[in-house]
């Protein structure tokens, strides 16, 4: 029988990759499963700024179907200043929602 840590790592490693249909952009965004280290990196870079938190959430947590990042740090200015703020928030919140619910299930609640 494995240790608690081994079981926890196995559980995290086996979580499904989530996807979000974004009709406004005619694309699908995937969210990697964020570790505590990932969340700490996002939070520390955002330094208490909500817009930065949303931008870094997408930069470090949103991927394409292959698992490759869809944005990089160089895109932060565009995301913060030229993207629909409601869409920015929706994608960033999706990245952080690890409930496993689909977008339709979340909208029902």
C-alpha positions as CSV (number, residue, x, y, z in Angstrom):
1,X,0.0,0.0,0.0
2,X,1.4,3.4,-1.0
3,X,1.9,6.3,1.3
4,X,-0.6,9.1,1.6
5,X,1.6,11.4,-0.5
6,X,1.9,8.7,-3.3
7,X,-1.9,8.3,-3.3
8,X,-2.4,12.1,-3.4
9,X,0.0,12.4,-6.3
10,X,-1.7,9.6,-8.2
11,X,-5.1,11.2,-7.7
12,X,-3.9,14.5,-9.0
13,X,-2.1,13.0,-11.9
14,X,-5.2,11.1,-13.0
15,X,-7.6,14.1,-13.0
16,X,-9.2,14.8,-16.3
17,X,-8.3,17.8,-18.3
18,X,-11.2,20.2,-18.4
19,X,-12.4,22.1,-21.5
20,X,-14.4,25.2,-22.0
21,X,-16.2,26.1,-25.3
22,X,-15.6,29.8,-26.0
23,X,-18.1,30.6,-28.9
24,X,-17.1,34.3,-28.9
25,X,-13.6,33.2,-30.1
26,X,-14.7,30.1,-32.0
27,X,-12.3,28.0,-29.9
28,X,-12.0,25.6,-27.0
29,X,-9.8,26.4,-24.0
30,X,-8.5,23.6,-21.8
31,X,-7.4,24.0,-18.2
32,X,-4.4,22.2,-16.8
33,X,-4.8,20.9,-13.3
34,X,-3.2,23.6,-11.2
35,X,-0.9,22.5,-8.4
36,X,-0.4,24.6,-5.3
37,X,2.9,25.7,-6.8
38,X,1.1,26.9,-9.9
39,X,-1.5,28.8,-7.8
40,X,1.3,30.4,-5.7
41,X,3.0,31.6,-8.9
42,X,-0.2,33.1,-10.2
43,X,-1.0,34.8,-6.9
44,X,2.5,36.1,-6.3
45,X,2.8,37.6,-9.8
46,X,-0.6,39.2,-9.5
47,X,0.4,40.9,-6.3
48,X,-3.2,41.6,-5.2
49,X,-4.3,43.0,-8.6
50,X,-7.5,41.2,-9.8
51,X,-6.8,41.9,-13.5
52,X,-3.3,40.6,-13.2
53,X,-4.6,37.5,-11.4
54,X,-7.0,36.9,-14.3
55,X,-4.3,37.4,-16.9
56,X,-1.7,35.2,-15.2
57,X,-4.4,32.5,-14.6
58,X,-4.9,32.3,-18.4
59,X,-1.2,32.6,-19.1
60,X,-0.2,29.8,-16.7
61,X,-3.3,27.7,-16.7
62,X,-5.0,27.7,-20.1
63,X,-3.9,25.4,-22.8
64,X,-4.8,24.1,-26.2
65,X,-5.9,20.5,-26.8
66,X,-2.3,19.3,-26.8
67,X,-1.6,20.9,-23.4
68,X,0.5,23.8,-24.8
69,X,0.0,27.2,-23.3
70,X,-2.3,29.4,-25.4
71,X,-0.7,32.7,-24.1
72,X,2.6,33.7,-22.7
73,X,3.7,36.6,-20.4
74,X,4.3,38.8,-23.4
75,X,0.5,38.6,-24.0
76,X,-0.4,40.0,-20.6
77,X,-0.7,43.6,-21.8
78,X,-3.1,42.6,-24.6
79,X,-5.2,40.4,-22.2
80,X,-5.4,43.2,-19.6
81,X,-6.1,46.1,-21.9
82,X,-7.8,44.8,-25.1
83,X,-9.8,41.7,-24.1
84,X,-13.4,41.7,-23.1
85,X,-13.2,41.8,-19.3
86,X,-16.2,39.5,-18.8
87,X,-14.6,36.9,-21.1
88,X,-11.2,37.3,-19.4
89,X,-12.9,36.7,-16.0
90,X,-14.9,33.7,-17.3
91,X,-11.8,31.9,-18.7
92,X,-9.7,32.7,-15.6
93,X,-12.4,31.4,-13.3
94,X,-12.7,28.3,-15.4
95,X,-9.0,27.7,-15.0
96,X,-9.4,27.8,-11.2
97,X,-12.6,25.8,-11.0
98,X,-11.5,22.3,-10.1
99,X,-15.0,21.1,-9.2
100,X,-15.2,19.0,-12.3
101,X,-18.6,20.5,-13.3
102,X,-19.3,21.4,-16.9
103,X,-20.0,25.0,-17.8
104,X,-23.7,24.1,-18.1
105,X,-23.8,22.6,-14.6
106,X,-22.1,25.7,-13.1
107,X,-24.7,28.0,-14.8
108,X,-27.6,26.0,-13.3
109,X,-26.4,26.8,-9.8
